[in-house]
Structure formats: C-alpha cells, structure tokens
Amino acid sequence: MSTPTLRVAVVGAGPAGIYAADILSKTDLDVSIDLFERLPAPFGLVRYGVAPDHPRIKQIIVALHKVLERGDIRLLANVDYGTDLKLDDLRQFYDAVIFSTGSIRDAALPIPGIDLDGSYGAADFVSWYDGHPDVPRTWPLEAQHVAVLGAGNVALDVARILAKHADDLLPTEVPANVYDLLKASPVTDVHVFARRGPAQVKFSPLELRELGHVPDVDVIVYPEDFEFDEGSMAAIHSSNQTKQVVKTLTDWTLKEPEELTASRRIHLHFLHKPVEILGEDGKVVGIRTERTALNGDGNVTGTGQTHDWPVQAVYRAVGYFGSPLVDIPFDDVAGVIPNREGRVVDVDGEHIPGVYATGWIKRGPVGLIGHTKSDASETIRHLGEDVAEGGDAFYTATDREPKAVDEFLAARGVDVITWTGWELLDAWERSLGEPHGRERVKVVPREDMVAISLGRDVPTA
C-alpha cells in the first residue's frame, strides 16, 4: 500500500514557523503543510517587533514573503490555537504539529515598585508602536524623564523611539495613532541603565552607531562608568563585535559639553543595577540604582552605593518570555516548551509523538535570524527521522483532505485569512502610504485587518 501524503501543521507564522515550513517543503518527504497564525497577518516579530525606523531589518519580510507566495505552503491566519482549535483537533487533520509561537511577553524583573503606574514592559510598548492589533491604540506618553532598563537592542529601540522626534518617523510605516501620540510627547531625557560594563552590553554595533545619528538627539555617556576588568579585555580581544561597541561608546566619552546642543538626550549608564522603582501616590517618581563593580570575569557585584534618579516612567527591556499553550507541556522557569532538539517531551522526558517545537518557544528568546534557520533545520531533521522510523504508524490523521480543516474552522465561525487575504491587506497598506511617499501605513484595528483581507466593507471609525 502506498504511503499517503504527510500532513503537517505549523503553529506560528513568524520567521521560525516560515523557515520550518520552507525547510520541510524541500525535504524528500511527500508533505502537505498548513501554517497557522493567530493574528490576521503573517511574519510575527518582524512585523510587530522591529522598530518602524529599521527598514533594513524589516526587509527580512521580503524573503519570508517569497516563501509563502510560492503557494505550496498554505497560510491560515486569524486562527487562534487554544481557542479556535486545540491539539486533539490538529491531530484529527495532521500527522505532526510544529509549534513556533515565539516569545512575546516581558521577562519578569522582581524589584519593589515594578507594578507602579508608569512602570511598563518593553514588549507591550514595542507592540504598541508597531501597531499590534491586540494592544490598546493609546499609550500614556506623559513623562519628561524616562528610564529604560536593559542592555540589548530592544532597550536601544525603546530609548530611540521615545527620544526621536515624531516627524523623523514619518517616512516609515509608523501608524497614524502612534505618530500623533509621539508628536505630543514631552520627553526630553531618556536614561538607559545597564548593570554591567561597556564590554558586556548586548548592543549590536550597527544599532549603537545609528543611535548617534538620530536628529536633534544627543547620546551622553559618563567616563566614570567605563571600567574594564580582565574579563572585559578578553571579550574585547576575542570578539570584533564587542570591540566595535566599546570603540563607539568610548568615542562618545570624548565629546565636549559644547557639542551637546540637542533638545533631547539619551543617557547611557553602565554599572548601575536597578534595585527599586520609587513611587508617590501609586505613580512612578524615580528609580534607585546600585553602583556595581566588575569582579574580574565580566560579572558584577553590588557596592552598596545607591543613587536615585528622578523619572516619571520606567520601561523594562530585560528580555522576552514564552507563553504556555493549551495541552502542551511548558517550562515556567525557562519560558519554553520542554524539548530535546525540537522533539517536545512530557513530564517524564518522553517524546510526545508527532509534536515538535522551533524558534524562541523551543530555545528561549536569544539569537538572530540565522539561529532561527539552523534551529528549524534541527527540528525538521528529527521530524524526518521520526517519519522514517515510524513508518505507516506515523500517519495518524483521520481527516486528511485539506478542505476538512477548512470546514472545521468554518463550522466554528472562524474568519480564516489565506495568502490571498494577506495580499489584499498588503496592497491596502501600501495604497495608504503611497500618497505620502511611504512604503506602507499599517492598518491597526483587528476588525479592519480582517475586513480588508476578506474583501468586506471596512468598518468606519
């Protein structure tokens, strides 16, 4: 008896899911792939996690677009795993399921005052300024002095978007509601705090250099924050990226005070560990940091010396964290689906047949796009091995026709958006931007995205 076509569902249409589907489609397996996405649009954090003034990074979408427009991978967007269908439902239609749902929550920062009004997670702010349909369309931009906690590119993005004049974002795809609120922001100073030294930050050299070219925004660093221990020197000598970052930061220490004439400022503070967010009447009024000292291996210890900084808002950019999925094991400490090289495992460490993971939900929110590709390759390799070893027993789906899942979702009243629907939304957004010389203007409300994608009348405001 001939082996039927392998049916595989990929849950999550960001880079991790699209790469996994693409790699799987190019194996020797006779395979049919459906790519599920809970949002009305694909591309995940490239669309909703990259700052609008970074079009170079957003060009990754071009490559992802080419994968999906081929037509051999079906996109089923606006379908929420856990609500519209669950694992048992997927098993009815698919022989294997790959979860690539990413990490979209903020990692916790357990310090006093973290829950004060005016204390925010960077992930929520990024979702807001990127026009995510599931976050409020407003944001309380009322602070003149702001603190950003973190030493990675997300911290730089948040600081830059807060400090940048809104008019300088107009050539980008920034949504109109975001532009209007940023335009009215009273901010003058943004303070970025890193608990370790200049040689330990996770800024990319290009992103850091770009910070120095934001119009009418000065970058200020403090010579007393520049300490290099043995571990720091080893990092500088062994990594060209670290060397470039340290050089850029060190060059900024040479600026004379009379050169700093901008109306807004981004202050980069090193060796300052946030220990408490200060409040009055339930609102943020400051942040307390403890001075740290490098201890020889690039790590730090507290000195006991504290400093209070008057700020009216605090953004924590200390990392992303995964979200648990219905019927799937979850590691609450690491924020990932427990797995062995992509094979999802149960509480006893046994592989759950036909269930896999890739991307940040597999390995945590670290690494760049290149890591995501190799990550997907590893998962797909194991899936292929399991198919070969499992033989006919691997083909477990009972309703194998693609239309079966379409009928299932239709019966549940789900407005499924296909690739054709995305093309309609893509064209609509581009048409909004064209009169203004912009590549696109994002449509933000979910109901509008769905209506446009399905060819319905767009709701009026």
For each residue, the residues with C-beta under 8 A, 3 or more apart:
1: 392
2:
3: 30 392 395
4: 395 400
5: 30 31 32 400
6: 29 30 31 32 95 96 387 394 395
7: 31 32 34 93 94 95 96 397 400
8: 24 31 32 33 34 94 95 96 97 98 383
9: 33 34 35 36 90 93 94 96 97 98
10: 13 17 20 21 24 33 34 35 36 97 98 100
11: 17 36 81 90 97 98 99 100 101
12: 16 17 36 37 44 99 100 101 102 359 361
13: 10 17 18 35 36 37 42 43 44 75 77
14: 17 18 42 43 44 45 46 100 102 359
15: 18 19 43 44 45 46 60 64 359 369 372
16: 12 19 20 44 100 102 358 359 360 361 362 372 375 376
17: 10 11 12 13 14 20 21 35 37 44 98 100 358 359
18: 13 14 15 21 22 35 42 43 64 67 68 73
19: 15 16 22 23 358 372 373 376
20: 10 16 17 23 24 98 100 358 359 376 379 380
21: 10 17 18 24 25 33 35 67 73
22: 18 19 25 26 67 73
23: 19 20 26 27 373 376 377 380
24: 8 10 20 21 27 29 31 33 98 380 383
25: 21 22 31 33 72 73
26: 22 23
27: 23 24 31 380 384
28:
29: 6 24 384 387
30: 3 5 6
31: 5 6 7 8 24 25 27
32: 5 6 7 8 402
33: 8 9 10 21 24 25 72 73 74
34: 7 8 9 10 73 74 76 93 94 402 405
35: 9 10 13 17 18 21 42 68 73 74 75 76
36: 9 10 11 12 13 76 77 79 81
37: 12 13 17 41 42 44 75 76 77 78 79
38: 77 78 79 80 81
39: 42 48 77 78 133 134
40: 77 78 133 417 421 425 446 449 450 453
41: 37 47 77 417 422 425 449
42: 13 14 18 35 37 39 47 64 68 75 77 422
43: 13 14 15 18 46 47 48 61 64
44: 12 13 14 15 16 17 37 47 48 49 102
45: 14 15 48 49 50 102 104
46: 14 15 43 49 50 57 58 60 61 64
47: 41 42 43 44 50 58 61 130
48: 39 43 44 45 126 127 130 131 132
49: 44 45 46 126 127 130
50: 45 46 47 54 57 58 130
51: 54 126 129 130 157 160 161
52: 55 129 130 169 172 173 174
53: 160 161 164 168 169 172 174
54: 50 51 57 58 157
55: 52 58 59 172 439
56: 59
57: 46 50 54 60
58: 46 47 50 54 55 61 173
59: 55 56 62 63
60: 15 46 57 63 64 369
61: 43 46 47 58 64 65
62: 59 65 66
63: 59 60 66 67
64: 15 18 42 43 46 60 61 67 68
65: 61 62 68 69
66: 62 63 69 70
67: 18 21 22 63 64 70 73
68: 18 35 42 64 65 73 75 419 422
69: 65 66 419
70: 66 67 73
71: 419
72: 25 33
73: 18 21 22 25 33 34 35 67 68 70
74: 33 34 35 402 418 419
75: 13 35 37 42 68 417 418 419 422
76: 34 35 36 37 79 405 409 416 417 418
77: 13 36 37 38 39 40 41 42 416 417 418 421 422 453
78: 37 38 39 40 414 415 416 417 450 453
79: 36 37 38 76 84 85 409 414 416
80: 38 83 84
81: 11 36 38 84 85 86 90 101 325 326
82: 86 325 326
83: 80
84: 79 80 81 409 412 414
85: 79 81 89 90 408 409 412
86: 81 82 89 90 326 327
87: 90 91 97 326 327 328 355
88: 91 92 327
89: 85 86 92 93 408
90: 9 11 81 85 86 87 93 94 97
91: 87 88 94 97 354 396 397
92: 88 89 397 398 399 404 408
93: 7 9 34 89 90 397 399 400 404 405 408
94: 7 8 9 34 90 91 97 354 397
95: 6 7 8 354 394 395 396 397
96: 6 7 8 9 354 355 356 383 386 387 394
97: 8 9 10 11 87 90 91 94 354 355 356
98: 8 9 10 11 17 20 24 356 357 358 379 383
99: 11 12 325 328 337 344 355 356 357 358 361 362
100: 10 11 12 14 16 17 20 357 358 359 361 362 376
101: 11 12 81 322 323 325 359 361
102: 12 14 16 44 45 322 359 360 361 365
103: 320 321 322 323 335 360 361 364 365
104: 45 123 127 320 323
105: 121 123 320 321 322 323 335
106: 121 122 123 124 316 318 319 320 321
107: 318 319 320 321 335
108: 321
109: 114 149 274 316 318
110: 114
111: 114 274 275 276 277
112: 275 276 277
113: 116 119 276 277 278 279 284
114: 109 110 111 119 277 316
115: 119
116: 113 119 277 279 282 283 284 314
117: 279 282 283 284
118: 140 143 279 283 284 312 313 314
119: 113 114 115 116 277 284 313 314 316
120: 124 125 313 314 315 316
121: 105 106 124 125 315 316
122: 106 125 126 148 150 154 155 158 315 316 317
123: 104 105 106 126 127 320
124: 106 120 121 127 128 135
125: 120 121 122 128 129 139 158 315
126: 48 49 51 122 123 129 130 154 157 158
127: 48 49 104 123 124 130 132 134 135
128: 124 125 131 132 135 136 137 139 178
129: 51 52 125 126 139 161 174 178 182
130: 47 48 49 50 51 52 126 127 442
131: 48 128 173 174 175 178 442 443 444
132: 48 127 128 135 444
133: 39 40 444 445 446 449
134: 39 127 446
135: 124 127 128 132
136: 128 139
137: 128 177 444 445
138: 177 181
139: 125 128 129 136 178 181
140: 118 313
141: 162 181 182 184 185 186 187
142: 186 312 313
143: 118 146 186 187 284 311 312 313
144: 186 187 188 189 312
145: 187 188 189 190 191 309 310 311 312
146: 143 162 187 189 190 191 311 312 313 314 315
147: 190 191 192 193 274 287 309 311 313 314 315
148: 122 155 158 159 162 190 191 192 193 314 315 317
149: 109 155 192 193 274 314 315 316 317 318
150: 122 154 155 192 193 194 316 317 318 319
151: 155 192 194 195 196 200 201 202 203
152: 155 156 201 202 203 317 319
153: 156 157 202 203 204 207
154: 122 126 150 157 158 317 320
155: 122 148 149 150 151 152 158 159 192 194 317
156: 152 153 159 160 192 203 207 208 211
157: 51 54 126 153 154 160 161 207
158: 122 125 126 148 154 155 161 162 315 317
159: 148 155 156 162 163 190 192 211 266
160: 51 53 156 157 163 164 210 211 214 217 266
161: 51 53 129 157 158 164 169 182
162: 141 146 148 158 159 185 187 190 315
163: 159 160 187 190 214 217 264 265 266
164: 53 160 161 168 169 182 214 215 217
165: 168 169 215 216 217 264
166: 169 170 179 180 182 183 185
167: 170 183
168: 53 164 165 214 215
169: 52 53 161 164 165 166 172 174 179 182
170: 166 167 174 179 436 438
171: 437 438
172: 52 53 55 169 438
173: 52 58 131 429 433 438 439 440 441 442
174: 52 53 129 131 169 170 178 179 182 441 442
175: 131 178 179 441 442 444
176: 179 180 441
177: 137 138 180 181 444
178: 128 129 131 139 174 175 181 182
179: 166 169 170 174 175 176 182 183
180: 166 176 177 183 184
181: 138 139 141 177 178 184 185
182: 129 141 161 164 166 169 174 178 179 185
183: 166 167 179 180
184: 141 180 181
185: 141 162 166 181 182
186: 141 142 143 144
187: 141 143 144 145 146 162 163 190 264
188: 144 145 263 264 265
189: 144 145 146 264 265 266 267
190: 145 146 147 148 159 162 163 187 264 265 266 267
191: 145 146 147 148 267 269 309 311
192: 147 148 149 150 151 155 156 159 266 267 268 269
193: 147 148 149 150 269 272 273 274 287 289
194: 150 151 155 197 200 201 268 269 270 271 272
195: 151 271 272 273 274 292 300
196: 151 200 201 270 271 292 294 298 299 300
197: 194 200 201 225 226 227 228 229 232 270 271 294 298 300
198: 201 225 226 228 232 245 246 249 250 270
199: 228 231 232 233 235 236 242 245 246 298
200: 151 194 196 197 232 235 298
201: 151 152 194 196 197 198 245 270
202: 151 152 153
203: 151 152 153 156 207 208 245
204: 153 207 208 241 245
205: 208 209 241 244 245 248
206: 209 210
207: 153 156 157 203 204 210 211
208: 156 203 204 205 211 212 245 248 249
209: 205 206 212 213 248
210: 160 206 207 213 214
211: 156 159 160 207 208 214 219 266
212: 208 209 219 248 252
213: 209 210
214: 160 163 164 168 210 211 217 266
215: 164 165 168
216: 165 262 263 264
217: 160 163 164 165 214 262 264 265 266
218: 260 261 262 264 265 266
219: 211 212 252 265 266 268
220: 252 255 260 265 266 267 268
221: 225 226 249 252 253 267 268 270
222: 225 226 253 267 269 270
223: 226 253
224:
225: 197 198 221 222 268 269 270 271 272
226: 197 198 221 222 223 249 250 253 270
227: 197 232 270 271 293 294
228: 197 198 199 232 233 236 294
229: 197 232 233 294 295 296 297 298
230: 233 234 296 297
231: 199 234 235 294 296 297 298 299
232: 197 198 199 200 227 228 229 235 236 294 298
233: 199 228 229 230 236 237
234: 230 231 237 238 298
235: 199 200 231 232 238 239 242 298
236: 199 228 232 233 239 242 243 246
237: 233 234 243
238: 234 235 242
239: 235 236 242 243
240: 243 244
241: 204 205 244 245
242: 199 235 236 238 239 245 246
243: 236 237 239 240 246 247
244: 205 240 241 247 248
245: 198 199 201 203 204 205 208 241 242 248 249
246: 198 199 236 242 243 249 250
247: 243 244 250 251
248: 205 208 209 212 244 245 251 252
249: 198 208 221 226 245 246 252 253 268
250: 198 226 246 247 253 254
251: 247 248 254
252: 212 219 220 221 248 249 255 268
253: 221 222 223 226 249 250
254: 250 251
255: 220 252 259 260
256: 259 260
257: 260
258: 261
259: 255 256
260: 218 220 255 256 257 265
261: 218 258
262: 216 217 218 265
263: 188 216
264: 163 165 187 188 189 190 216 217 218
265: 163 188 189 190 217 218 219 220 260 262
266: 159 160 163 189 190 192 211 214 217 218 219 220
267: 189 190 191 192 220 221 222
268: 192 194 219 220 221 225 249 252
269: 191 192 193 194 222 225 272 289
270: 194 196 197 198 201 221 222 225 226 227
271: 194 195 196 197 225 227 291 292 293 294 300
272: 193 194 195 225 269 289 290 291 292 307
273: 193 195 289 290 291 292 300 302
274: 109 111 147 149 193 195 277 287 288 289
275: 111 112 288 289 290 306
276: 111 112 113 287 288
277: 111 112 113 114 116 119 274 284 286 287 288 314
278: 113 284 285 286 287 288 308
279: 113 116 117 118 282 283 284 285
280: 283 285
281:
282: 116 117 279
283: 116 117 118 279 280 312
284: 113 116 117 118 119 143 277 278 279 287 311 312 313 314
285: 278 279 280 310 311 312
286: 277 278 308 309 310 311
287: 147 193 274 276 277 278 284 308 309 311 314
288: 274 275 276 277 278 306 307 308 309
289: 193 269 272 273 274 275 306 307 309
290: 272 273 275 302 303 304 305 306
291: 271 272 273 302 303 305 306 307
292: 195 196 271 272 273 300 301 302 303
293: 227 271 300 301 303
294: 196 197 227 228 229 231 232 271 298 299 300
295: 229 299 300 301
296: 229 230 231
297: 229 230 231
298: 196 197 199 200 229 231 232 234 235 294
299: 196 231 294 295
300: 195 196 197 271 273 292 293 294 295
301: 292 293 295
302: 273 290 291 292
303: 290 291 292 293
304: 290
305: 290 291
306: 275 288 289 290 291
307: 272 288 289 291
308: 278 286 287 288
309: 145 147 191 286 287 288 289
310: 145 285 286
311: 143 145 146 147 191 284 285 286 287 314
312: 118 142 143 144 145 146 283 284 285
313: 118 119 120 140 142 143 146 147 284
314: 116 118 119 120 146 147 148 149 277 284 287 311
315: 120 121 122 125 146 147 148 149 158 162
316: 106 109 114 119 120 121 122 149 150
317: 122 148 149 150 152 154 155 158
318: 106 107 109 149 150
319: 106 107 150 152 365
320: 103 104 105 106 107 123 154 360 365
321: 103 105 106 107 108 335 365
322: 101 102 103 105 330 334 335 336 337 360 361 364 365
323: 101 103 104 105 335
324: 328 330 332
325: 81 82 99 101 328 330 337
326: 81 82 86 87
327: 86 87 88
328: 87 99 324 325 337 344 355
329: 337 338 344 345 346 347 352
330: 322 324 325 336 337 338
331: 334 335 336 337 338
332: 324 335
333:
334: 322 331 364
335: 103 105 107 321 322 323 331 332 364 365
336: 322 330 331 339 357 360 361 362 363 364
337: 99 322 325 328 329 330 331 344 357 361 362
338: 329 330 331 344 345 346
339: 336 342 343 344 345 356 357 362
340: 343 345 349 351
341: 378 379 382
342: 339 356 357 358 362 375 378 379 380 382 383
343: 339 340 351 355 356 379 382 386
344: 99 328 329 337 338 339 351 352 355 356 357
345: 329 338 339 340 348 349 350 351 352
346: 329 338 349 350 352
347: 329
348: 345
349: 340 345 346
350: 345 346
351: 340 343 344 345 355
352: 329 344 345 346 355
353: 386 390 394 396
354: 91 94 95 96 97 386 394 396
355: 87 96 97 99 328 343 344 351 352
356: 96 97 98 99 339 342 343 344 379 382 383
357: 98 99 100 336 337 339 342 344 361 362 379
358: 16 17 19 20 98 99 100 342 361 362 372 375 376 378 379
359: 12 14 15 16 17 20 100 101 102 362 363 372 375 376
360: 16 102 103 320 322 336 363 364 365 366
361: 12 16 99 100 101 102 103 322 336 337 357 358
362: 16 99 100 336 337 339 342 357 358 359 375 379
363: 336 359 360 366 367 375
364: 103 322 334 335 336 360
365: 102 103 319 320 321 322 335 360
366: 360 363 371
367: 363 370 371 372 375
368: 371 372
369: 15 60 372 373
370: 367 373 374
371: 366 367 368 374 375
372: 15 16 19 358 359 367 368 369 375 376
373: 19 23 369 370 376 377
374: 370 371 377 378
375: 16 342 358 359 362 363 367 371 372 378 379
376: 16 19 20 23 100 358 359 372 373 379 380
377: 23 373 374 380 381
378: 341 342 358 374 375 381 382
379: 20 98 341 342 343 356 357 358 362 375 376 382 383
380: 20 23 24 27 342 376 377 383 384
381: 377 378 384 385
382: 341 342 343 356 378 379 385 386
383: 8 24 96 98 342 356 379 380 386 387
384: 27 29 380 381 387 388
385: 381 382 388 389
386: 96 343 353 354 382 383 389 390 394
387: 6 29 96 383 384 390 394
388: 384 385 391
389: 385 386
390: 353 386 387 393 394
391: 388 394
392: 1 3 395
393: 390 396
394: 6 95 96 353 354 386 387 390 391
395: 3 4 6 95 392
396: 91 95 353 354 393
397: 7 91 92 93 94 95 400
398: 92
399: 92 93 404 405 408
400: 4 5 7 93 397 404
401: 404
402: 32 34 74 405 406
403: 406 407
404: 92 93 399 400 401 407 408
405: 34 76 93 399 402 408 409
406: 402 403 409 410 416
407: 403 404 410 411
408: 85 89 92 93 399 404 405 411 412
409: 76 79 84 85 405 406 412 414 416
410: 406 407 413 414 416
411: 407 408
412: 84 85 408 409
413: 410
414: 78 79 84 409 410
415: 78 450 454
416: 76 77 78 79 406 409 410
417: 40 41 75 76 77 78 421 422 425 450 453 454
418: 74 75 76 77 421 422
419: 68 69 71 74 75 422 423
420: 423 424
421: 40 77 417 418 424 425 453 454
422: 41 42 68 75 77 417 418 419 425 426 453
423: 419 420 426 427
424: 420 421 427 428 452 453 455
425: 40 41 417 421 422 428 429 443 449 452 453
426: 422 423 429 430 440
427: 423 424 430 431
428: 424 425 431 432 443 452
429: 173 425 426 432 433 440 441 442 443
430: 426 427 433 434 439 440
431: 427 428 434
432: 428 429 435 440 441 443
433: 173 429 430 436 437 438 439 440 441
434: 430 431 437 438
435: 432
436: 170 433 441
437: 171 433 434
438: 170 171 172 173 433 434 441
439: 55 173 430 433
440: 173 426 429 430 432 433
441: 173 174 175 176 429 432 433 436 438
442: 130 131 173 174 175 429
443: 131 425 428 429 432 448 449 452
444: 131 132 133 137 175 177 448 449
445: 133 137 448 449 459
446: 40 133 134 449 450
447: 450 451 459
448: 443 444 445 451 452 458 459
449: 40 41 133 425 443 444 445 446 452 453
450: 40 78 415 417 446 447 453 454 456
451: 447 448 454 456 457 458 459
452: 424 425 428 443 448 449 455 456 458
453: 40 77 78 417 421 422 424 425 449 450
454: 415 417 421 450 451
455: 424 452
456: 450 451 452
457: 451
458: 448 451 452
459: 445 447 448 451
460:
461:
